[in-house]
Amino acid sequence: MDVHKNSIAIAIAEDGQKRDVNFYGVIKNDMDQLHKFLRKQISQGIEPRCVYEAGPCGYNIYRSLKDKGIDCVVIAPSLIPKKSGDRIKTDRRDAESLAKLHRAGELTAVYVPSMEDEALRDLVRARDDCVNTLKRAKQQLGVFLLRHHVCYSGKSKWSKAYFNWIADISMPHPAQQITLQEYIDMVQDGKKRVERISEQINNLSGQSRLNTLNMSLQSLRGVSQIVSAVVVSEIGDLTRFDSPSKFMAYLGLVPSQHNSGDKKRPGKITKTGNGHVRRALIEAAQAYRLPARKSRAIAKRNEGLPHEICKISWQAQVRLCGRYKRMVFRGKNSNLVKTAVARELAGFMWAIAHAIPKTT
């Protein structure tokens, strides 16, 4: 199925690799019409297996079909095999291609979160959008002040002292004074919005079915409530990955490879998979630039956690702080260092998820 906002293009590939793919037609993106089509197929003795691409239309079709006991998978658009010379793209061709590739087993399914996990993920992504909006507002305010040669002489921007300094600024023209105030209000409103959403994330994460995993991940250095909420809401249960290397590859933190004959050339990280978690882990990796130690905040987060999880988090801190220092000493690029530490941090997260005691 090639799913769009108002329509669904359907193609049918019957069992047997040599059979042609038939284009059924286009129906409205309506659950009643889709179920009617599938009931007709089932009445003819056909066992339908549905597939469509992950996209802006979400997982409503997947969940609706699963509730009816119909096999359905959502596949990753970036991993669909494509012919290099194919330059024609239509809904019909896309539907026929999906049907043919699904029959051949050439498609890669994505993880479909539960409705609860998806709801928390929406809140986490809303916070990410607000943070980006706040960053733009700060840039706009800074550029406005710089353009009029108004420079702050203090040590740190965006502090209470900084806003007190801004409040005393008097612009030469009333229009400029209004502009300054509007930029200030944008920044302050953005800060309050981020704080409100962060508070709600903190409250609602405690009600999640994966709250134990959420609290356990916070035993790691640099993994705050927000970072752990990003990982849990985006990934779900980390134990679904068979090995830490598969989890690292899923996040796109492993280096690409170009091997030809005797030549082996590693490249940059693949950046496939979930970019939200990848960025959160790279930001968390900066905490390992300092020597390993159990701060008050980490000791408080470790309270009540099993000994095995606390042991893993301390091992992670000793190893990653040491690696960060060694790579910097060798003159490695800072982005490369943070990426390498983030990759190993993902492995320790996987280990913690497997160390959580199973409850019956």
SULBELUR-V100287 format. One record per residue. OMEGA is omega in whole degrees, 0 to 359 (* if undefined). NEAR is the number of other ideal C-beta (glycine too) atoms within 10 Angstrom. D_FIRST is the distance of its C-alpha to the first C-alpha in Angstrom with 2 decimals. Layout:
omega-><OMEGA OMEGA>
near-><NEAR NEAR>
d_first-><D_FIRST D_FIRST>
//
This chain:
omega-><173 191 175 184 185 186 174 175 187 173 184 175 180 179 182 187 184 181 180 175 182 177 182 182 182 176 176 176 184 184 180 180 180 178 177 177 182 177 178 179 181 180 178 178 180 175 186 171 190 178 172 184 171 183 184 180 173 187 182 179 180 183 180 180 178 178 179 180 181 181 181 175 175 188 182 182 183 183 178 177 181 177 184 183 183 182 180 181 175 178 180 180 180 180 180 179 178 181 182 181 178 177 180 181 184 183 180 181 176 176 179 182 173 181 179 179 180 179 178 179 177 180 179 180 175 177 179 178 179 177 178 178 178 179 178 179 178 178 180 178 180 180 179 180 180 181 180 174 175 187 180 183 181 184 186 177 173 174 178 179 180 181 174 177 180 182 181 182 178 181 184 183 180 180 179 178 177 179 179 182 178 177 178 180 178 180 182 176 179 178 180 180 178 180 179 181 178 178 179 176 179 181 186 177 179 179 183 178 179 182 179 176 180 180 181 180 180 174 179 178 179 182 179 178 181 181 180 178 177 182 185 182 182 187 186 181 182 181 177 176 185 183 178 180 178 177 178 179 179 180 180 182 180 181 175 182 173 182 178 182 180 183 177 185 176 182 178 180 187 182 174 175 191 181 180 180 181 180 180 181 178 176 179 183 180 181 183 177 181 180 181 174 178 179 178 181 180 179 179 179 180 182 178 180 178 182 183 180 177 178 180 182 178 176 179 183 180 183 187 175 178 181 178 182 181 182 176 179 179 177 180 177 184 179 177 180 181 179 179 178 179 179 179 177 176 177 178 174 178 180 179 179 180 180 179 180 179 177 181 *>
near-><23 22 23 15 8 8 14 23 22 25 22 17 21 11 9 8 8 4 12 11 15 12 16 16 11 16 15 11 17 12 13 8 12 21 14 11 17 18 13 10 14 13 8 7 6 13 9 14 14 20 20 24 18 18 12 7 14 13 18 11 19 19 15 14 21 14 8 13 6 19 11 21 16 21 19 15 11 11 12 15 10 9 7 5 5 9 6 5 9 10 17 15 15 19 26 21 20 24 24 16 17 19 19 11 6 12 19 12 14 18 15 17 16 15 8 14 20 15 14 24 19 11 17 23 14 15 21 17 12 20 16 11 15 20 12 13 19 17 11 15 20 16 10 17 17 10 8 13 6 13 8 16 5 10 8 8 14 14 12 7 13 14 14 10 15 18 10 6 15 7 16 8 8 8 9 14 13 11 16 20 14 12 19 17 11 17 21 13 14 19 16 12 17 19 12 12 19 19 11 14 21 13 9 17 22 11 9 18 13 25 13 17 22 20 20 27 26 24 25 26 24 22 27 19 18 21 21 25 26 27 27 28 27 22 27 19 15 22 13 12 18 9 10 19 14 13 23 25 18 20 29 17 25 18 12 13 10 9 9 7 5 5 7 9 9 11 9 9 21 15 11 17 21 17 12 18 24 23 14 25 26 19 16 24 23 15 21 27 16 12 11 17 10 13 11 7 11 20 11 10 23 19 8 7 18 16 9 15 22 20 12 20 25 17 13 25 22 13 17 24 19 13 15 24 16 11 17 13 8 8 6 14 10 12 9 12 21 22 18 19 26 26 24 19 27 27 17 21 30 21 17 25 24 14 16 20 8 6 5 2>
d_first-><0.00 3.80 5.86 9.47 12.68 12.97 9.87 6.23 5.58 4.74 6.58 8.92 11.23 14.29 16.75 19.06 18.73 20.37 18.23 16.34 12.60 12.23 10.24 10.15 10.14 9.44 10.28 11.84 10.62 12.92 13.10 15.40 13.31 10.33 13.13 14.80 12.13 12.06 15.87 16.21 14.58 16.83 19.81 19.57 20.07 16.60 15.66 11.88 10.59 7.22 6.06 5.03 7.97 11.09 12.33 14.44 12.44 13.67 13.18 13.59 10.38 11.36 14.90 14.42 12.75 15.38 18.07 17.28 17.60 14.07 13.15 10.45 10.69 10.16 11.07 13.59 12.80 16.48 16.49 13.96 16.36 16.90 19.52 22.38 23.08 19.68 20.26 17.84 14.64 12.54 9.11 9.31 10.64 8.23 5.28 8.35 9.70 7.25 7.70 11.33 12.05 10.82 13.02 15.74 15.68 15.65 13.41 15.22 14.26 15.71 18.17 17.12 20.38 21.90 22.24 25.86 25.24 22.65 25.27 27.92 25.74 25.26 29.06 29.71 27.52 29.29 32.54 31.44 30.73 34.15 35.86 34.55 35.71 39.06 39.41 38.94 41.45 43.98 43.60 44.16 47.24 48.63 48.20 49.91 52.85 53.16 53.18 56.21 57.91 57.64 57.31 57.34 60.05 58.95 57.30 53.84 51.69 49.86 52.54 54.70 57.43 55.07 54.09 57.77 58.59 55.97 57.36 60.73 59.49 60.87 59.32 61.63 59.70 58.32 54.95 54.64 55.65 52.91 50.37 51.55 51.30 47.76 46.70 48.54 46.84 43.39 44.23 45.79 43.01 40.46 42.55 42.77 39.03 38.36 41.08 39.68 36.19 37.78 39.85 36.91 35.08 38.29 38.56 35.01 34.72 37.57 35.63 32.61 32.09 32.42 35.66 37.65 35.56 35.77 39.58 39.99 38.26 40.71 43.53 42.59 44.40 42.42 39.73 40.33 38.68 36.18 35.33 34.90 32.74 30.45 30.20 29.73 27.18 25.03 25.46 26.29 28.28 29.58 30.59 27.05 28.04 30.27 32.54 33.51 32.62 28.95 29.06 30.77 28.22 25.36 27.24 27.77 31.54 32.31 33.70 31.84 33.50 34.41 36.32 37.66 40.54 43.26 41.91 40.06 39.07 37.41 35.65 34.51 32.21 28.55 27.41 24.02 22.59 23.85 26.14 27.45 29.07 30.28 32.11 33.56 34.97 36.48 38.21 39.43 40.81 43.44 45.26 46.34 48.50 51.40 53.37 52.07 53.45 52.55 52.80 53.40 49.81 48.51 51.21 50.23 46.54 47.66 49.63 48.48 46.09 46.70 49.09 46.58 44.17 47.12 48.26 44.94 44.84 48.42 47.72 44.79 47.10 49.88 47.68 45.58 48.60 50.46 47.68 47.26 51.02 51.24 48.48 50.06 53.46 52.13 51.10 47.34 45.22 44.56 40.79 40.83 42.95 40.74 37.60 39.44 40.67 37.26 35.85 38.60 38.27 34.71 36.24 38.82 36.21 34.53 38.02 38.74 35.55 36.68 40.23 39.41 41.02 38.67 39.19 38.91>
//
